[in-house]
Amino acid sequence: MDGATFFGLLEVIGILFLILFCGVLCRRVGVIDDAASHRLSKLIIWLCQPMMIVGALISKPFTPELFREGAMYALIGFLIFPLSALFAFPLTHFFADADEQKLSRFALIFTNCGFLGFPVLEAIFPGKGAFYGAFFVIGFHVYIWTLGIWILSKGRPDIRLTWKKALINFGTVPCLIGLLLYLSQAVLPFAMPALLVSFCTKLGDLCMPVSVLVTGALLATQSPRAMVKNGRLWLFNVYKLLVIPLLVALVAKLATLWMPDPYRIILFATTVAALPSASTVTMLGELYDVDPGYAAETVGTSSLLTVATLPLMYFVGDLIARL
């Protein structure tokens, strides 16, 4: 790992930690209460997240080479989440509490590849990280509204998985719009308007700070002593931040043995697998009332521990990629 990448990762993770702490303080002093947390979750899912996706996709001019690169990372997105599910289900089989088991599986599979992932990937792949991430999250949004909702709906007749929800949601529609706008540059005689790119980017930039504030606010409602004593929560984080990223790195290494230069792919796959649990876990737990406290614990503790584990797993991925 070069020094610039290492300090870039530390800067992004340090900002995450400070914003999470601000969220805890906001809850303690009453700035963010239950109603505000619920509304902010809706704001992120309904507005800021779609703009972040569209903004990242239209931020680069269309070229056949860039599109091929983006398609490769989209393919990784469609493969990595089922792979993570294969690891997550047996690892959480012994979780006795039904909601904890569901949320643990959900949080093990889905990483914060958008809100936190974009700035992390930009630190590792300067100038292209967010673009690669925008293609990668296409698979994330397809699976989170299908596989993810299916996981949460177990034992909950009020949470229904439908084809309409799977195909038309706040993730897939922005991905489609962003892709169409990006591809339109191949035939249009003018570049993407800077005003449109800036508009989408500015709204999308709200995703990381606001989502982490909500997570911190929900985390503040939990007992620190109870979290420290919760062995299953610690085990969850070992699985999430160490075991699954290592397994993904090894599978990526085996899957790319035939490629002439697989380094970036292995490093990319390891990095996105090593990210903390998606803030969407907290937001959907809040919106669907599926133990939002435990959802915040998984996202909050994995986000805190990422300060140490993400640079470590990046180093491990770098080592495996060079073998």
VENZI-V947022 format. One record per residue. N is the residue number from 1. RES is the residue in one letter. PSI is psi in radians with two decimals (NA if undefined). NEAR is the number of other ideal C-beta (glycine too) atoms within 12 Angstrom. D_CENTER is the distance of its C-alpha to the mean C-alpha in Angstrom with 1 decimal. Layout:
BEGIN
n:N res:RES psi:PSI near:NEAR d_center:D_CENTER
n:N res:RES psi:PSI near:NEAR d_center:D_CENTER
END
This chain:
BEGIN
n:1 res:M psi:2.22 near:26 d_center:22.5
n:2 res:D psi:2.81 near:14 d_center:24.2
n:3 res:G psi:-0.68 near:10 d_center:24.8
n:4 res:A psi:-0.75 near:13 d_center:23.1
n:5 res:T psi:-0.75 near:27 d_center:19.7
n:6 res:F psi:-0.85 near:20 d_center:20.1
n:7 res:F psi:-0.51 near:16 d_center:21.0
n:8 res:G psi:-0.74 near:26 d_center:18.3
n:9 res:L psi:-0.78 near:37 d_center:15.6
n:10 res:L psi:-0.66 near:23 d_center:17.7
n:11 res:E psi:-0.81 near:20 d_center:18.0
n:12 res:V psi:-0.78 near:37 d_center:14.3
n:13 res:I psi:-0.64 near:36 d_center:13.9
n:14 res:G psi:-0.73 near:22 d_center:17.2
n:15 res:I psi:-0.75 near:25 d_center:16.3
n:16 res:L psi:-0.82 near:39 d_center:13.3
n:17 res:F psi:-0.78 near:27 d_center:16.0
n:18 res:L psi:-0.68 near:22 d_center:18.6
n:19 res:I psi:-0.69 near:34 d_center:16.7
n:20 res:L psi:-0.74 near:41 d_center:15.8
n:21 res:F psi:-0.70 near:25 d_center:19.6
n:22 res:C psi:-0.66 near:26 d_center:20.6
n:23 res:G psi:-0.71 near:39 d_center:18.9
n:24 res:V psi:-0.79 near:30 d_center:20.9
n:25 res:L psi:-0.71 near:19 d_center:24.0
n:26 res:C psi:-0.64 near:29 d_center:23.5
n:27 res:R psi:-0.70 near:29 d_center:23.6
n:28 res:R psi:-0.66 near:17 d_center:26.6
n:29 res:V psi:0.02 near:13 d_center:28.6
n:30 res:G psi:0.18 near:14 d_center:27.8
n:31 res:V psi:-0.71 near:20 d_center:26.0
n:32 res:I psi:1.89 near:31 d_center:23.1
n:33 res:D psi:-2.97 near:19 d_center:24.5
n:34 res:D psi:-0.76 near:20 d_center:23.4
n:35 res:A psi:-0.77 near:14 d_center:24.2
n:36 res:A psi:-0.72 near:22 d_center:22.5
n:37 res:S psi:-0.75 near:38 d_center:19.2
n:38 res:H psi:-0.77 near:25 d_center:19.5
n:39 res:R psi:-0.69 near:21 d_center:20.3
n:40 res:L psi:-0.63 near:37 d_center:17.6
n:41 res:S psi:-0.75 near:38 d_center:15.0
n:42 res:K psi:-0.71 near:22 d_center:16.9
n:43 res:L psi:-0.77 near:25 d_center:17.1
n:44 res:I psi:-0.86 near:40 d_center:13.4
n:45 res:I psi:-0.68 near:37 d_center:13.0
n:46 res:W psi:-0.50 near:21 d_center:16.4
n:47 res:L psi:-1.04 near:25 d_center:16.7
n:48 res:C psi:-0.75 near:34 d_center:14.4
n:49 res:Q psi:-0.83 near:46 d_center:11.3
n:50 res:P psi:-0.70 near:33 d_center:13.8
n:51 res:M psi:-0.62 near:34 d_center:15.5
n:52 res:M psi:-0.74 near:45 d_center:12.6
n:53 res:I psi:-0.87 near:46 d_center:12.2
n:54 res:V psi:-0.77 near:36 d_center:16.1
n:55 res:G psi:-0.73 near:37 d_center:16.6
n:56 res:A psi:-0.66 near:45 d_center:14.7
n:57 res:L psi:-0.60 near:45 d_center:16.5
n:58 res:I psi:0.10 near:39 d_center:19.9
n:59 res:S psi:-0.28 near:39 d_center:19.7
n:60 res:K psi:2.52 near:29 d_center:21.4
n:61 res:P psi:2.62 near:23 d_center:24.8
n:62 res:F psi:2.27 near:26 d_center:25.2
n:63 res:T psi:2.59 near:16 d_center:26.7
n:64 res:P psi:-0.64 near:13 d_center:27.0
n:65 res:E psi:-0.80 near:13 d_center:25.7
n:66 res:L psi:-0.69 near:25 d_center:22.5
n:67 res:F psi:-0.68 near:23 d_center:22.0
n:68 res:R psi:-0.72 near:15 d_center:22.6
n:69 res:E psi:-0.80 near:26 d_center:20.0
n:70 res:G psi:-0.73 near:35 d_center:17.4
n:71 res:A psi:-0.62 near:24 d_center:18.6
n:72 res:M psi:-0.72 near:27 d_center:18.2
n:73 res:Y psi:-0.49 near:40 d_center:14.5
n:74 res:A psi:-0.72 near:31 d_center:14.2
n:75 res:L psi:-0.72 near:23 d_center:16.2
n:76 res:I psi:-0.71 near:41 d_center:14.0
n:77 res:G psi:-0.64 near:38 d_center:11.1
n:78 res:F psi:-0.31 near:24 d_center:13.8
n:79 res:L psi:-0.59 near:29 d_center:15.0
n:80 res:I psi:-0.55 near:43 d_center:12.3
n:81 res:F psi:-0.74 near:40 d_center:11.1
n:82 res:P psi:-0.63 near:23 d_center:14.8
n:83 res:L psi:-0.79 near:31 d_center:15.5
n:84 res:S psi:-0.63 near:44 d_center:13.1
n:85 res:A psi:-0.66 near:27 d_center:14.8
n:86 res:L psi:-0.58 near:20 d_center:18.1
n:87 res:F psi:-0.67 near:28 d_center:17.4
n:88 res:A psi:-0.70 near:37 d_center:16.0
n:89 res:F psi:-0.87 near:26 d_center:18.8
n:90 res:P psi:-0.55 near:18 d_center:21.7
n:91 res:L psi:-0.47 near:28 d_center:20.2
n:92 res:T psi:0.20 near:33 d_center:20.0
n:93 res:H psi:-0.57 near:13 d_center:23.2
n:94 res:F psi:0.00 near:16 d_center:25.3
n:95 res:F psi:2.04 near:30 d_center:23.4
n:96 res:A psi:-0.75 near:11 d_center:26.2
n:97 res:D psi:2.23 near:18 d_center:24.8
n:98 res:A psi:-0.80 near:20 d_center:23.5
n:99 res:D psi:-0.69 near:30 d_center:20.8
n:100 res:E psi:-0.69 near:29 d_center:19.6
n:101 res:Q psi:-0.79 near:30 d_center:19.6
n:102 res:K psi:-0.86 near:36 d_center:17.6
n:103 res:L psi:-0.61 near:44 d_center:14.9
n:104 res:S psi:-0.77 near:45 d_center:14.8
n:105 res:R psi:-0.81 near:38 d_center:14.4
n:106 res:F psi:-0.82 near:47 d_center:11.7
n:107 res:A psi:-0.46 near:52 d_center:9.8
n:108 res:L psi:-0.62 near:48 d_center:10.8
n:109 res:I psi:-0.78 near:44 d_center:9.7
n:110 res:F psi:2.07 near:53 d_center:6.2
n:111 res:T psi:2.92 near:50 d_center:3.7
n:112 res:N psi:1.08 near:48 d_center:2.0
n:113 res:C psi:-0.17 near:51 d_center:2.8
n:114 res:G psi:-1.23 near:48 d_center:4.7
n:115 res:F psi:-0.84 near:49 d_center:6.3
n:116 res:L psi:-0.57 near:46 d_center:6.6
n:117 res:G psi:-0.70 near:48 d_center:5.9
n:118 res:F psi:-0.90 near:40 d_center:8.8
n:119 res:P psi:-0.59 near:37 d_center:11.2
n:120 res:V psi:-0.82 near:44 d_center:10.8
n:121 res:L psi:-0.60 near:44 d_center:11.4
n:122 res:E psi:-0.57 near:27 d_center:14.1
n:123 res:A psi:-0.56 near:33 d_center:15.7
n:124 res:I psi:-0.68 near:39 d_center:15.9
n:125 res:F psi:1.33 near:28 d_center:16.9
n:126 res:P psi:2.29 near:17 d_center:18.8
n:127 res:G psi:-0.30 near:14 d_center:19.4
n:128 res:K psi:-0.18 near:28 d_center:17.3
n:129 res:G psi:-0.83 near:35 d_center:13.8
n:130 res:A psi:-0.63 near:42 d_center:12.4
n:131 res:F psi:-0.83 near:35 d_center:14.6
n:132 res:Y psi:-0.75 near:43 d_center:13.4
n:133 res:G psi:-0.62 near:46 d_center:9.7
n:134 res:A psi:-0.66 near:49 d_center:11.1
n:135 res:F psi:-0.69 near:42 d_center:12.8
n:136 res:F psi:-0.70 near:47 d_center:10.1
n:137 res:V psi:-0.11 near:51 d_center:8.0
n:138 res:I psi:-0.83 near:37 d_center:11.4
n:139 res:G psi:-0.68 near:37 d_center:11.2
n:140 res:F psi:-0.85 near:45 d_center:7.9
n:141 res:H psi:-0.56 near:42 d_center:9.9
n:142 res:V psi:-0.78 near:30 d_center:13.0
n:143 res:Y psi:-0.60 near:36 d_center:12.1
n:144 res:I psi:-0.50 near:44 d_center:10.4
n:145 res:W psi:0.05 near:36 d_center:13.6
n:146 res:T psi:-1.30 near:30 d_center:15.8
n:147 res:L psi:-0.76 near:32 d_center:15.0
n:148 res:G psi:-0.84 near:42 d_center:12.9
n:149 res:I psi:-0.62 near:33 d_center:15.8
n:150 res:W psi:-0.72 near:25 d_center:18.3
n:151 res:I psi:-0.83 near:37 d_center:17.2
n:152 res:L psi:-0.47 near:40 d_center:17.4
n:153 res:S psi:-0.16 near:24 d_center:20.7
n:154 res:K psi:2.09 near:23 d_center:22.6
n:155 res:G psi:0.16 near:15 d_center:25.6
n:156 res:R psi:1.61 near:21 d_center:24.7
n:157 res:P psi:-0.33 near:8 d_center:26.9
n:158 res:D psi:-0.22 near:13 d_center:25.6
n:159 res:I psi:1.88 near:25 d_center:22.1
n:160 res:R psi:2.38 near:17 d_center:22.9
n:161 res:L psi:2.07 near:24 d_center:21.1
n:162 res:T psi:2.78 near:15 d_center:23.0
n:163 res:W psi:-0.63 near:13 d_center:23.0
n:164 res:K psi:-0.78 near:14 d_center:23.0
n:165 res:K psi:-0.60 near:24 d_center:19.7
n:166 res:A psi:-0.64 near:22 d_center:18.2
n:167 res:L psi:-0.57 near:17 d_center:19.5
n:168 res:I psi:1.78 near:18 d_center:19.6
n:169 res:N psi:-3.13 near:31 d_center:16.7
n:170 res:F psi:0.01 near:32 d_center:14.7
n:171 res:G psi:-0.87 near:41 d_center:12.2
n:172 res:T psi:-0.68 near:29 d_center:14.8
n:173 res:V psi:-0.84 near:25 d_center:17.6
n:174 res:P psi:-0.63 near:38 d_center:16.0
n:175 res:C psi:-0.77 near:40 d_center:14.9
n:176 res:L psi:-0.79 near:23 d_center:18.6
n:177 res:I psi:-0.79 near:26 d_center:20.0
n:178 res:G psi:-0.73 near:42 d_center:18.3
n:179 res:L psi:-0.75 near:28 d_center:19.4
n:180 res:L psi:-0.73 near:20 d_center:22.9
n:181 res:L psi:-0.71 near:31 d_center:23.2
n:182 res:Y psi:-0.82 near:39 d_center:22.2
n:183 res:L psi:-0.47 near:24 d_center:24.6
n:184 res:S psi:-0.39 near:21 d_center:27.2
n:185 res:Q psi:-0.31 near:27 d_center:27.7
n:186 res:A psi:-0.40 near:18 d_center:29.4
n:187 res:V psi:-0.38 near:11 d_center:32.2
n:188 res:L psi:2.55 near:16 d_center:32.5
n:189 res:P psi:0.11 near:7 d_center:35.0
n:190 res:F psi:2.78 near:11 d_center:33.0
n:191 res:A psi:2.83 near:19 d_center:29.7
n:192 res:M psi:2.24 near:28 d_center:26.8
n:193 res:P psi:2.28 near:15 d_center:28.1
n:194 res:A psi:-0.57 near:15 d_center:26.9
n:195 res:L psi:-0.75 near:12 d_center:27.0
n:196 res:L psi:-0.77 near:25 d_center:24.5
n:197 res:V psi:-0.80 near:26 d_center:22.1
n:198 res:S psi:-0.72 near:17 d_center:22.5
n:199 res:F psi:-0.88 near:20 d_center:22.3
n:200 res:C psi:-0.72 near:35 d_center:18.9
n:201 res:T psi:-0.76 near:28 d_center:17.6
n:202 res:K psi:-0.76 near:18 d_center:19.0
n:203 res:L psi:-0.69 near:26 d_center:17.6
n:204 res:G psi:-0.55 near:38 d_center:14.1
n:205 res:D psi:-0.30 near:26 d_center:14.5
n:206 res:L psi:-0.33 near:26 d_center:14.8
n:207 res:C psi:-0.94 near:46 d_center:11.2
n:208 res:M psi:-0.93 near:38 d_center:10.3
n:209 res:P psi:-0.74 near:29 d_center:13.7
n:210 res:V psi:-0.74 near:36 d_center:14.3
n:211 res:S psi:-0.65 near:47 d_center:11.2
n:212 res:V psi:-0.60 near:44 d_center:11.9
n:213 res:L psi:-0.77 near:40 d_center:15.6
n:214 res:V psi:-0.75 near:53 d_center:15.2
n:215 res:T psi:-0.78 near:55 d_center:13.5
n:216 res:G psi:-0.70 near:39 d_center:16.4
n:217 res:A psi:-0.72 near:44 d_center:18.9
n:218 res:L psi:-0.62 near:42 d_center:18.1
n:219 res:L psi:-0.57 near:42 d_center:18.1
n:220 res:A psi:-0.31 near:32 d_center:21.6
n:221 res:T psi:-0.13 near:31 d_center:23.0
n:222 res:Q psi:2.68 near:30 d_center:22.7
n:223 res:S psi:2.11 near:14 d_center:25.4
n:224 res:P psi:-0.69 near:17 d_center:24.5
n:225 res:R psi:-0.73 near:8 d_center:27.4
n:226 res:A psi:-0.67 near:17 d_center:26.1
n:227 res:M psi:-0.73 near:27 d_center:22.6
n:228 res:V psi:-0.63 near:14 d_center:24.4
n:229 res:K psi:-0.14 near:13 d_center:26.7
n:230 res:N psi:1.70 near:24 d_center:24.1
n:231 res:G psi:-0.61 near:15 d_center:24.3
n:232 res:R psi:-0.58 near:26 d_center:21.8
n:233 res:L psi:-0.71 near:37 d_center:19.1
n:234 res:W psi:-0.73 near:20 d_center:20.0
n:235 res:L psi:-0.72 near:22 d_center:20.1
n:236 res:F psi:-0.81 near:40 d_center:16.7
n:237 res:N psi:-0.58 near:35 d_center:15.4
n:238 res:V psi:-0.79 near:22 d_center:17.6
n:239 res:Y psi:-0.83 near:37 d_center:16.2
n:240 res:K psi:-0.78 near:48 d_center:12.5
n:241 res:L psi:-0.27 near:39 d_center:13.0
n:242 res:L psi:-0.95 near:30 d_center:16.1
n:243 res:V psi:-0.95 near:27 d_center:17.3
n:244 res:I psi:-0.75 near:45 d_center:14.6
n:245 res:P psi:-0.67 near:43 d_center:13.7
n:246 res:L psi:-0.77 near:28 d_center:17.4
n:247 res:L psi:-0.72 near:31 d_center:18.1
n:248 res:V psi:-0.72 near:44 d_center:15.6
n:249 res:A psi:-0.73 near:40 d_center:17.3
n:250 res:L psi:-0.74 near:26 d_center:20.7
n:251 res:V psi:-0.73 near:28 d_center:20.0
n:252 res:A psi:-0.68 near:34 d_center:18.8
n:253 res:K psi:-0.80 near:28 d_center:22.0
n:254 res:L psi:-0.68 near:19 d_center:24.2
n:255 res:A psi:-0.33 near:20 d_center:22.8
n:256 res:T psi:0.25 near:28 d_center:23.5
n:257 res:L psi:-0.50 near:16 d_center:26.9
n:258 res:W psi:-0.18 near:10 d_center:28.6
n:259 res:M psi:2.57 near:16 d_center:26.9
n:260 res:P psi:-0.57 near:9 d_center:28.8
n:261 res:D psi:1.36 near:13 d_center:25.9
n:262 res:P psi:0.07 near:26 d_center:22.8
n:263 res:Y psi:-0.89 near:24 d_center:21.7
n:264 res:R psi:-0.66 near:27 d_center:18.9
n:265 res:I psi:-0.81 near:36 d_center:17.4
n:266 res:I psi:-0.76 near:36 d_center:17.6
n:267 res:L psi:-0.71 near:39 d_center:16.2
n:268 res:F psi:-0.89 near:43 d_center:13.2
n:269 res:A psi:-0.74 near:46 d_center:12.5
n:270 res:T psi:-0.73 near:46 d_center:13.2
n:271 res:T psi:-0.84 near:51 d_center:11.0
n:272 res:V psi:-0.54 near:50 d_center:7.7
n:273 res:A psi:-0.47 near:49 d_center:9.0
n:274 res:A psi:-0.07 near:48 d_center:10.0
n:275 res:L psi:2.72 near:51 d_center:7.0
n:276 res:P psi:3.01 near:50 d_center:7.4
n:277 res:S psi:2.58 near:52 d_center:6.6
n:278 res:A psi:2.42 near:47 d_center:4.4
n:279 res:S psi:-0.38 near:53 d_center:7.1
n:280 res:T psi:-0.48 near:47 d_center:7.9
n:281 res:V psi:-0.82 near:48 d_center:9.5
n:282 res:T psi:-0.76 near:52 d_center:11.8
n:283 res:M psi:-0.74 near:46 d_center:12.5
n:284 res:L psi:-0.61 near:42 d_center:13.5
n:285 res:G psi:-0.67 near:41 d_center:15.3
n:286 res:E psi:-0.81 near:37 d_center:17.1
n:287 res:L psi:-0.66 near:27 d_center:17.9
n:288 res:Y psi:0.03 near:30 d_center:19.2
n:289 res:D psi:0.87 near:19 d_center:20.7
n:290 res:V psi:1.50 near:37 d_center:19.3
n:291 res:D psi:1.11 near:31 d_center:19.9
n:292 res:P psi:-0.46 near:33 d_center:17.7
n:293 res:G psi:-0.84 near:31 d_center:19.1
n:294 res:Y psi:-0.62 near:38 d_center:17.8
n:295 res:A psi:-0.77 near:44 d_center:14.4
n:296 res:A psi:-0.61 near:44 d_center:14.5
n:297 res:E psi:-0.77 near:44 d_center:15.9
n:298 res:T psi:-0.79 near:54 d_center:13.2
n:299 res:V psi:-0.78 near:52 d_center:10.5
n:300 res:G psi:-0.85 near:47 d_center:13.2
n:301 res:T psi:-0.68 near:40 d_center:14.8
n:302 res:S psi:-0.60 near:47 d_center:11.9
n:303 res:S psi:-0.72 near:51 d_center:11.1
n:304 res:L psi:-0.81 near:36 d_center:14.8
n:305 res:L psi:-0.34 near:34 d_center:15.4
n:306 res:T psi:-0.44 near:41 d_center:12.9
n:307 res:V psi:-0.65 near:26 d_center:15.7
n:308 res:A psi:-0.68 near:22 d_center:17.8
n:309 res:T psi:-0.56 near:34 d_center:15.8
n:310 res:L psi:-0.84 near:46 d_center:13.5
n:311 res:P psi:-0.64 near:32 d_center:16.7
n:312 res:L psi:-0.82 near:26 d_center:18.5
n:313 res:M psi:-0.51 near:39 d_center:16.2
n:314 res:Y psi:-0.75 near:40 d_center:16.2
n:315 res:F psi:-0.74 near:26 d_center:20.0
n:316 res:V psi:-0.78 near:32 d_center:20.1
n:317 res:G psi:-0.70 near:39 d_center:18.3
n:318 res:D psi:-0.73 near:28 d_center:20.7
n:319 res:L psi:-0.82 near:20 d_center:23.6
n:320 res:I psi:-0.68 near:29 d_center:22.8
n:321 res:A psi:-0.52 near:28 d_center:22.4
n:322 res:R psi:-0.16 near:16 d_center:25.8
n:323 res:L psi:NA near:17 d_center:27.7
END
